[in-house]
Amino acid sequence: MAIPLLLAGFSGIASIASFIMKHPFVSKMMIFGVFTALLTLAFTYLKNLVAPYIVGNSLMSLAAYFGVLDGISIYITILVAGFGVKQVLAFVRS
């Protein structure tokens, strides 16, 4: 007796899920999550690729002492944040 109710409940949940998946805003949110994850992986990979060269260079210790590396870090952070906001707005607009 409870089996038909259980099947009807699962059928209702499946139809709601399929309706939500077809909604353009929900699909954009899912694509945006994958896009953000790929960007994070790319930046982590590049950072790990470049880090040994920065640590091994003696000139970089002088640059770190004078704050050049902090300035470059802030500059890159501003560029990435600005690019990210621009891409999010363009993605939502489309």
Backbone as XML, in Angstrom:
<?xml version="1.0"?>
<chain id="A" units="angstrom">
  <residue number="1" name="MET">
    <atom name="N" x="0.817" y="-1.189" z="0.000"/>
    <atom name="CA" x="0.000" y="0.000" z="0.000"/>
    <atom name="C" x="0.868" y="1.263" z="0.000"/>
  </residue>
  <residue number="2" name="ALA">
    <atom name="N" x="1.987" y="1.204" z="0.676"/>
    <atom name="CA" x="2.860" y="2.374" z="0.724"/>
    <atom name="C" x="3.729" y="2.489" z="-0.525"/>
  </residue>
  <residue number="3" name="ILE">
    <atom name="N" x="3.897" y="1.396" z="-1.263"/>
    <atom name="CA" x="4.749" y="1.404" z="-2.453"/>
    <atom name="C" x="4.213" y="2.359" z="-3.520"/>
  </residue>
  <residue number="4" name="PRO">
    <atom name="N" x="2.904" y="2.376" z="-3.840"/>
    <atom name="CA" x="2.430" y="3.332" z="-4.855"/>
    <atom name="C" x="2.643" y="4.784" z="-4.423"/>
  </residue>
  <residue number="5" name="LEU">
    <atom name="N" x="2.483" y="5.048" z="-3.136"/>
    <atom name="CA" x="2.722" y="6.417" z="-2.667"/>
    <atom name="C" x="4.200" y="6.783" z="-2.780"/>
  </residue>
  <residue number="6" name="LEU">
    <atom name="N" x="5.058" y="5.835" z="-2.507"/>
    <atom name="CA" x="6.488" y="6.059" z="-2.610"/>
    <atom name="C" x="6.891" y="6.303" z="-4.063"/>
  </residue>
  <residue number="7" name="LEU">
    <atom name="N" x="6.342" y="5.503" z="-4.974"/>
    <atom name="CA" x="6.629" y="5.695" z="-6.394"/>
    <atom name="C" x="6.090" y="7.032" z="-6.901"/>
  </residue>
  <residue number="8" name="ALA">
    <atom name="N" x="4.923" y="7.424" z="-6.429"/>
    <atom name="CA" x="4.363" y="8.716" z="-6.835"/>
    <atom name="C" x="5.227" y="9.857" z="-6.306"/>
  </residue>
  <residue number="9" name="GLY">
    <atom name="N" x="5.725" y="9.697" z="-5.106"/>
    <atom name="CA" x="6.602" y="10.732" z="-4.539"/>
    <atom name="C" x="7.896" y="10.862" z="-5.327"/>
  </residue>
  <residue number="10" name="PHE">
    <atom name="N" x="8.522" y="9.723" z="-5.673"/>
    <atom name="CA" x="9.741" y="9.761" z="-6.465"/>
    <atom name="C" x="9.485" y="10.326" z="-7.863"/>
  </residue>
  <residue number="11" name="SER">
    <atom name="N" x="8.337" y="10.002" z="-8.431"/>
    <atom name="CA" x="7.973" y="10.534" z="-9.747"/>
    <atom name="C" x="7.802" y="12.047" z="-9.693"/>
  </residue>
  <residue number="12" name="GLY">
    <atom name="N" x="7.189" y="12.535" z="-8.621"/>
    <atom name="CA" x="7.024" y="13.980" z="-8.458"/>
    <atom name="C" x="8.354" y="14.692" z="-8.289"/>
  </residue>
  <residue number="13" name="ILE">
    <atom name="N" x="9.231" y="14.105" z="-7.488"/>
    <atom name="CA" x="10.557" y="14.699" z="-7.292"/>
    <atom name="C" x="11.333" y="14.707" z="-8.606"/>
  </residue>
  <residue number="14" name="ALA">
    <atom name="N" x="11.231" y="13.642" z="-9.391"/>
    <atom name="CA" x="11.926" y="13.576" z="-10.674"/>
    <atom name="C" x="11.389" y="14.611" z="-11.655"/>
  </residue>
  <residue number="15" name="SER">
    <atom name="N" x="10.068" y="14.805" z="-11.682"/>
    <atom name="CA" x="9.513" y="15.801" z="-12.609"/>
    <atom name="C" x="9.902" y="17.216" z="-12.183"/>
  </residue>
  <residue number="16" name="ILE">
    <atom name="N" x="9.946" y="17.477" z="-10.880"/>
    <atom name="CA" x="10.389" y="18.798" z="-10.410"/>
    <atom name="C" x="11.859" y="19.002" z="-10.745"/>
  </residue>
  <residue number="17" name="ALA">
    <atom name="N" x="12.674" y="17.972" z="-10.559"/>
    <atom name="CA" x="14.102" y="18.079" z="-10.862"/>
    <atom name="C" x="14.331" y="18.323" z="-12.348"/>
  </residue>
  <residue number="18" name="SER">
    <atom name="N" x="13.588" y="17.640" z="-13.201"/>
    <atom name="CA" x="13.763" y="17.855" z="-14.643"/>
    <atom name="C" x="13.313" y="19.256" z="-15.043"/>
  </residue>
  <residue number="19" name="PHE">
    <atom name="N" x="12.257" y="19.777" z="-14.416"/>
    <atom name="CA" x="11.817" y="21.147" z="-14.703"/>
    <atom name="C" x="12.873" y="22.159" z="-14.278"/>
  </residue>
  <residue number="20" name="ILE">
    <atom name="N" x="13.464" y="21.937" z="-13.106"/>
    <atom name="CA" x="14.489" y="22.862" z="-12.608"/>
    <atom name="C" x="15.727" y="22.804" z="-13.496"/>
  </residue>
  <residue number="21" name="MET">
    <atom name="N" x="16.115" y="21.614" z="-13.952"/>
    <atom name="CA" x="17.304" y="21.475" z="-14.793"/>
    <atom name="C" x="17.126" y="22.168" z="-16.143"/>
  </residue>
  <residue number="22" name="LYS">
    <atom name="N" x="15.897" y="22.238" z="-16.623"/>
    <atom name="CA" x="15.657" y="22.894" z="-17.910"/>
    <atom name="C" x="15.592" y="24.404" z="-17.782"/>
  </residue>
  <residue number="23" name="HIS">
    <atom name="N" x="15.509" y="24.911" z="-16.576"/>
    <atom name="CA" x="15.444" y="26.356" z="-16.367"/>
    <atom name="C" x="16.793" y="26.966" z="-16.732"/>
  </residue>
  <residue number="24" name="PRO">
    <atom name="N" x="16.808" y="28.039" z="-17.550"/>
    <atom name="CA" x="18.093" y="28.584" z="-18.021"/>
    <atom name="C" x="18.972" y="29.146" z="-16.900"/>
  </residue>
  <residue number="25" name="PHE">
    <atom name="N" x="18.376" y="29.727" z="-15.888"/>
    <atom name="CA" x="19.182" y="30.306" z="-14.817"/>
    <atom name="C" x="19.871" y="29.222" z="-13.995"/>
  </residue>
  <residue number="26" name="VAL">
    <atom name="N" x="19.189" y="28.106" z="-13.776"/>
    <atom name="CA" x="19.783" y="26.999" z="-13.023"/>
    <atom name="C" x="20.923" y="26.376" z="-13.821"/>
  </residue>
  <residue number="27" name="SER">
    <atom name="N" x="20.726" y="26.217" z="-15.122"/>
    <atom name="CA" x="21.803" y="25.661" z="-15.940"/>
    <atom name="C" x="22.999" y="26.611" z="-15.981"/>
  </residue>
  <residue number="28" name="LYS">
    <atom name="N" x="22.749" y="27.918" z="-15.977"/>
    <atom name="CA" x="23.854" y="28.878" z="-15.921"/>
    <atom name="C" x="24.603" y="28.768" z="-14.604"/>
  </residue>
  <residue number="29" name="MET">
    <atom name="N" x="23.877" y="28.564" z="-13.519"/>
    <atom name="CA" x="24.541" y="28.423" z="-12.217"/>
    <atom name="C" x="25.409" y="27.166" z="-12.193"/>
  </residue>
  <residue number="30" name="MET">
    <atom name="N" x="24.957" y="26.088" z="-12.796"/>
    <atom name="CA" x="25.749" y="24.863" z="-12.818"/>
    <atom name="C" x="26.996" y="25.037" z="-13.681"/>
  </residue>
  <residue number="31" name="ILE">
    <atom name="N" x="26.852" y="25.689" z="-14.835"/>
    <atom name="CA" x="28.005" y="25.938" z="-15.697"/>
    <atom name="C" x="28.970" y="26.886" z="-15.008"/>
  </residue>
  <residue number="32" name="PHE">
    <atom name="N" x="28.469" y="27.879" z="-14.285"/>
    <atom name="CA" x="29.329" y="28.832" z="-13.590"/>
    <atom name="C" x="30.156" y="28.141" z="-12.504"/>
  </residue>
  <residue number="33" name="GLY">
    <atom name="N" x="29.573" y="27.173" z="-11.831"/>
    <atom name="CA" x="30.323" y="26.430" z="-10.818"/>
    <atom name="C" x="31.493" y="25.674" z="-11.428"/>
  </residue>
  <residue number="34" name="VAL">
    <atom name="N" x="31.262" y="25.038" z="-12.567"/>
    <atom name="CA" x="32.336" y="24.320" z="-13.258"/>
    <atom name="C" x="33.393" y="25.310" z="-13.744"/>
  </residue>
  <residue number="35" name="PHE">
    <atom name="N" x="32.972" y="26.458" z="-14.284"/>
    <atom name="CA" x="33.887" y="27.488" z="-14.763"/>
    <atom name="C" x="34.761" y="28.007" z="-13.625"/>
  </residue>
  <residue number="36" name="THR">
    <atom name="N" x="34.165" y="28.258" z="-12.468"/>
    <atom name="CA" x="34.923" y="28.741" z="-11.318"/>
    <atom name="C" x="35.914" y="27.691" z="-10.841"/>
  </residue>
  <residue number="37" name="ALA">
    <atom name="N" x="35.511" y="26.441" z="-10.829"/>
    <atom name="CA" x="36.416" y="25.372" z="-10.414"/>
    <atom name="C" x="37.600" y="25.240" z="-11.366"/>
  </residue>
  <residue number="38" name="LEU">
    <atom name="N" x="37.350" y="25.352" z="-12.661"/>
    <atom name="CA" x="38.442" y="25.273" z="-13.633"/>
    <atom name="C" x="39.410" y="26.443" z="-13.487"/>
  </residue>
  <residue number="39" name="LEU">
    <atom name="N" x="38.879" y="27.642" z="-13.242"/>
    <atom name="CA" x="39.761" y="28.792" z="-13.016"/>
    <atom name="C" x="40.617" y="28.598" z="-11.774"/>
  </residue>
  <residue number="40" name="THR">
    <atom name="N" x="40.020" y="28.097" z="-10.710"/>
    <atom name="CA" x="40.778" y="27.857" z="-9.483"/>
    <atom name="C" x="41.882" y="26.834" z="-9.713"/>
  </residue>
  <residue number="41" name="LEU">
    <atom name="N" x="41.565" y="25.757" z="-10.421"/>
    <atom name="CA" x="42.581" y="24.752" z="-10.717"/>
    <atom name="C" x="43.696" y="25.315" z="-11.591"/>
  </residue>
  <residue number="42" name="ALA">
    <atom name="N" x="43.349" y="26.155" z="-12.562"/>
    <atom name="CA" x="44.364" y="26.740" z="-13.437"/>
    <atom name="C" x="45.296" y="27.660" z="-12.660"/>
  </residue>
  <residue number="43" name="PHE">
    <atom name="N" x="44.753" y="28.502" z="-11.792"/>
    <atom name="CA" x="45.600" y="29.408" z="-11.009"/>
    <atom name="C" x="46.477" y="28.636" z="-10.021"/>
  </residue>
  <residue number="44" name="THR">
    <atom name="N" x="45.946" y="27.598" z="-9.426"/>
    <atom name="CA" x="46.746" y="26.782" z="-8.508"/>
    <atom name="C" x="47.875" y="26.079" z="-9.251"/>
  </residue>
  <residue number="45" name="TYR">
    <atom name="N" x="47.587" y="25.570" z="-10.424"/>
    <atom name="CA" x="48.616" y="24.916" z="-11.224"/>
    <atom name="C" x="49.724" y="25.895" z="-11.609"/>
  </residue>
  <residue number="46" name="LEU">
    <atom name="N" x="49.339" y="27.086" z="-12.074"/>
    <atom name="CA" x="50.342" y="28.081" z="-12.457"/>
    <atom name="C" x="51.173" y="28.528" z="-11.259"/>
  </residue>
  <residue number="47" name="LYS">
    <atom name="N" x="50.517" y="28.689" z="-10.108"/>
    <atom name="CA" x="51.255" y="29.088" z="-8.909"/>
    <atom name="C" x="52.266" y="28.017" z="-8.505"/>
  </residue>
  <residue number="48" name="ASN">
    <atom name="N" x="51.857" y="26.769" z="-8.554"/>
    <atom name="CA" x="52.776" y="25.681" z="-8.219"/>
    <atom name="C" x="53.886" y="25.528" z="-9.251"/>
  </residue>
  <residue number="49" name="LEU">
    <atom name="N" x="53.612" y="25.902" z="-10.480"/>
    <atom name="CA" x="54.618" y="25.813" z="-11.536"/>
    <atom name="C" x="55.687" y="26.897" z="-11.379"/>
  </residue>
  <residue number="50" name="VAL">
    <atom name="N" x="55.285" y="28.086" z="-10.954"/>
    <atom name="CA" x="56.196" y="29.229" z="-10.878"/>
    <atom name="C" x="56.893" y="29.338" z="-9.517"/>
  </residue>
  <residue number="51" name="ALA">
    <atom name="N" x="56.296" y="28.801" z="-8.483"/>
    <atom name="CA" x="56.818" y="28.969" z="-7.117"/>
    <atom name="C" x="58.272" y="28.537" z="-6.945"/>
  </residue>
  <residue number="52" name="PRO">
    <atom name="N" x="58.735" y="27.417" z="-7.491"/>
    <atom name="CA" x="60.149" y="27.053" z="-7.278"/>
    <atom name="C" x="61.130" y="28.068" z="-7.866"/>
  </residue>
  <residue number="53" name="TYR">
    <atom name="N" x="60.766" y="28.695" z="-8.957"/>
    <atom name="CA" x="61.659" y="29.677" z="-9.568"/>
    <atom name="C" x="61.720" y="30.963" z="-8.743"/>
  </residue>
  <residue number="54" name="ILE">
    <atom name="N" x="60.605" y="31.323" z="-8.137"/>
    <atom name="CA" x="60.584" y="32.539" z="-7.317"/>
    <atom name="C" x="61.345" y="32.309" z="-6.019"/>
  </residue>
  <residue number="55" name="VAL">
    <atom name="N" x="61.165" y="31.158" z="-5.392"/>
    <atom name="CA" x="61.822" y="30.863" z="-4.122"/>
    <atom name="C" x="63.326" y="30.700" z="-4.317"/>
  </residue>
  <residue number="56" name="GLY">
    <atom name="N" x="63.745" y="30.108" z="-5.415"/>
    <atom name="CA" x="65.163" y="29.843" z="-5.650"/>
    <atom name="C" x="65.964" y="31.039" z="-6.114"/>
  </residue>
  <residue number="57" name="ASN">
    <atom name="N" x="65.335" y="32.140" z="-6.460"/>
    <atom name="CA" x="66.045" y="33.305" z="-6.978"/>
    <atom name="C" x="66.426" y="34.234" z="-5.829"/>
  </residue>
  <residue number="58" name="SER">
    <atom name="N" x="67.700" y="34.618" z="-5.740"/>
    <atom name="CA" x="68.149" y="35.490" z="-4.651"/>
    <atom name="C" x="67.673" y="36.926" z="-4.845"/>
  </residue>
  <residue number="59" name="LEU">
    <atom name="N" x="67.430" y="37.314" z="-6.074"/>
    <atom name="CA" x="66.941" y="38.670" z="-6.330"/>
    <atom name="C" x="65.521" y="38.854" z="-5.796"/>
  </residue>
  <residue number="60" name="MET">
    <atom name="N" x="64.771" y="37.781" z="-5.716"/>
    <atom name="CA" x="63.403" y="37.856" z="-5.218"/>
    <atom name="C" x="63.352" y="38.176" z="-3.728"/>
  </residue>
  <residue number="61" name="SER">
    <atom name="N" x="64.373" y="37.772" z="-2.976"/>
    <atom name="CA" x="64.390" y="38.127" z="-1.552"/>
    <atom name="C" x="64.521" y="39.638" z="-1.389"/>
  </residue>
  <residue number="62" name="LEU">
    <atom name="N" x="65.288" y="40.269" z="-2.254"/>
    <atom name="CA" x="65.399" y="41.735" z="-2.232"/>
    <atom name="C" x="64.079" y="42.383" z="-2.637"/>
  </residue>
  <residue number="63" name="ALA">
    <atom name="N" x="63.430" y="41.825" z="-3.637"/>
    <atom name="CA" x="62.132" y="42.355" z="-4.064"/>
    <atom name="C" x="61.092" y="42.184" z="-2.960"/>
  </residue>
  <residue number="64" name="ALA">
    <atom name="N" x="61.133" y="41.058" z="-2.260"/>
    <atom name="CA" x="60.203" y="40.841" z="-1.150"/>
    <atom name="C" x="60.482" y="41.823" z="-0.018"/>
  </residue>
  <residue number="65" name="TYR">
    <atom name="N" x="61.753" y="42.135" z="0.203"/>
    <atom name="CA" x="62.119" y="43.075" z="1.265"/>
    <atom name="C" x="61.551" y="44.467" z="0.978"/>
  </residue>
  <residue number="66" name="PHE">
    <atom name="N" x="61.585" y="44.888" z="-0.266"/>
    <atom name="CA" x="61.085" y="46.219" z="-0.631"/>
    <atom name="C" x="59.586" y="46.229" z="-0.945"/>
  </residue>
  <residue number="67" name="GLY">
    <atom name="N" x="58.915" y="45.101" z="-0.888"/>
    <atom name="CA" x="57.475" y="45.049" z="-1.067"/>
    <atom name="C" x="57.019" y="44.940" z="-2.510"/>
  </residue>
  <residue number="68" name="VAL">
    <atom name="N" x="57.930" y="44.643" z="-3.413"/>
    <atom name="CA" x="57.553" y="44.531" z="-4.823"/>
    <atom name="C" x="56.621" y="43.339" z="-5.038"/>
  </residue>
  <residue number="69" name="LEU">
    <atom name="N" x="56.909" y="42.245" z="-4.361"/>
    <atom name="CA" x="56.065" y="41.053" z="-4.537"/>
    <atom name="C" x="54.662" y="41.275" z="-3.998"/>
  </residue>
  <residue number="70" name="ASP">
    <atom name="N" x="54.540" y="42.033" z="-2.911"/>
    <atom name="CA" x="53.203" y="42.361" z="-2.395"/>
    <atom name="C" x="52.438" y="43.227" z="-3.387"/>
  </residue>
  <residue number="71" name="GLY">
    <atom name="N" x="53.127" y="44.163" z="-3.998"/>
    <atom name="CA" x="52.489" y="45.017" z="-5.006"/>
    <atom name="C" x="52.029" y="44.221" z="-6.214"/>
  </residue>
  <residue number="72" name="ILE">
    <atom name="N" x="52.867" y="43.311" z="-6.664"/>
    <atom name="CA" x="52.491" y="42.463" z="-7.801"/>
    <atom name="C" x="51.304" y="41.572" z="-7.423"/>
  </residue>
  <residue number="73" name="SER">
    <atom name="N" x="51.304" y="41.049" z="-6.209"/>
    <atom name="CA" x="50.204" y="40.206" z="-5.750"/>
    <atom name="C" x="48.894" y="40.980" z="-5.723"/>
  </residue>
  <residue number="74" name="ILE">
    <atom name="N" x="48.929" y="42.195" z="-5.216"/>
    <atom name="CA" x="47.715" y="43.020" z="-5.185"/>
    <atom name="C" x="47.242" y="43.337" z="-6.602"/>
  </residue>
  <residue number="75" name="TYR">
    <atom name="N" x="48.176" y="43.664" z="-7.481"/>
    <atom name="CA" x="47.834" y="43.982" z="-8.868"/>
    <atom name="C" x="47.173" y="42.784" z="-9.558"/>
  </residue>
  <residue number="76" name="ILE">
    <atom name="N" x="47.751" y="41.595" z="-9.395"/>
    <atom name="CA" x="47.173" y="40.407" z="-10.023"/>
    <atom name="C" x="45.806" y="40.078" z="-9.418"/>
  </residue>
  <residue number="77" name="THR">
    <atom name="N" x="45.658" y="40.281" z="-8.108"/>
    <atom name="CA" x="44.370" y="40.037" z="-7.463"/>
    <atom name="C" x="43.295" y="40.963" z="-8.021"/>
  </residue>
  <residue number="78" name="ILE">
    <atom name="N" x="43.629" y="42.226" z="-8.215"/>
    <atom name="CA" x="42.670" y="43.184" z="-8.781"/>
    <atom name="C" x="42.303" y="42.795" z="-10.211"/>
  </residue>
  <residue number="79" name="LEU">
    <atom name="N" x="43.303" y="42.390" z="-11.000"/>
    <atom name="CA" x="43.019" y="41.979" z="-12.379"/>
    <atom name="C" x="42.105" y="40.757" z="-12.433"/>
  </residue>
  <residue number="80" name="VAL">
    <atom name="N" x="42.406" y="39.758" z="-11.620"/>
    <atom name="CA" x="41.604" y="38.528" z="-11.635"/>
    <atom name="C" x="40.188" y="38.809" z="-11.133"/>
  </residue>
  <residue number="81" name="ALA">
    <atom name="N" x="40.060" y="39.621" z="-10.075"/>
    <atom name="CA" x="38.733" y="39.941" z="-9.546"/>
    <atom name="C" x="37.914" y="40.731" z="-10.566"/>
  </residue>
  <residue number="82" name="GLY">
    <atom name="N" x="38.543" y="41.702" z="-11.227"/>
    <atom name="CA" x="37.840" y="42.482" z="-12.249"/>
    <atom name="C" x="37.409" y="41.619" z="-13.416"/>
  </residue>
  <residue number="83" name="PHE">
    <atom name="N" x="38.298" y="40.721" z="-13.850"/>
    <atom name="CA" x="37.952" y="39.813" z="-14.942"/>
    <atom name="C" x="36.814" y="38.894" z="-14.531"/>
  </residue>
  <residue number="84" name="GLY">
    <atom name="N" x="36.869" y="38.392" z="-13.299"/>
    <atom name="CA" x="35.816" y="37.500" z="-12.816"/>
    <atom name="C" x="34.463" y="38.179" z="-12.771"/>
  </residue>
  <residue number="85" name="VAL">
    <atom name="N" x="34.416" y="39.410" z="-12.262"/>
    <atom name="CA" x="33.153" y="40.146" z="-12.187"/>
    <atom name="C" x="32.621" y="40.422" z="-13.587"/>
  </residue>
  <residue number="86" name="LYS">
    <atom name="N" x="33.508" y="40.791" z="-14.497"/>
    <atom name="CA" x="33.086" y="41.058" z="-15.872"/>
    <atom name="C" x="32.501" y="39.801" z="-16.510"/>
  </residue>
  <residue number="87" name="GLN">
    <atom name="N" x="33.132" y="38.653" z="-16.287"/>
    <atom name="CA" x="32.642" y="37.416" z="-16.858"/>
    <atom name="C" x="31.309" y="36.992" z="-16.231"/>
  </residue>
  <residue number="88" name="VAL">
    <atom name="N" x="31.167" y="37.188" z="-14.939"/>
    <atom name="CA" x="29.904" y="36.835" z="-14.273"/>
    <atom name="C" x="28.771" y="37.688" z="-14.805"/>
  </residue>
  <residue number="89" name="LEU">
    <atom name="N" x="28.998" y="38.986" z="-14.938"/>
    <atom name="CA" x="27.945" y="39.875" z="-15.447"/>
    <atom name="C" x="27.585" y="39.545" z="-16.887"/>
  </residue>
  <residue number="90" name="ALA">
    <atom name="N" x="28.580" y="39.243" z="-17.708"/>
    <atom name="CA" x="28.293" y="38.872" z="-19.092"/>
    <atom name="C" x="27.562" y="37.534" z="-19.170"/>
  </residue>
  <residue number="91" name="PHE">
    <atom name="N" x="27.904" y="36.630" z="-18.264"/>
    <atom name="CA" x="27.260" y="35.317" z="-18.251"/>
    <atom name="C" x="25.799" y="35.406" z="-17.826"/>
  </residue>
  <residue number="92" name="VAL">
    <atom name="N" x="25.535" y="36.222" z="-16.828"/>
    <atom name="CA" x="24.149" y="36.387" z="-16.357"/>
    <atom name="C" x="23.324" y="37.153" z="-17.386"/>
  </residue>
  <residue number="93" name="ARG">
    <atom name="N" x="23.933" y="38.097" z="-18.056"/>
    <atom name="CA" x="23.235" y="38.920" z="-19.041"/>
    <atom name="C" x="22.799" y="38.106" z="-20.242"/>
  </residue>
  <residue number="94" name="SER">
    <atom name="N" x="23.596" y="37.096" z="-20.624"/>
    <atom name="CA" x="23.285" y="36.311" z="-21.837"/>
    <atom name="C" x="22.159" y="35.324" z="-21.592"/>
  </residue>
</chain>
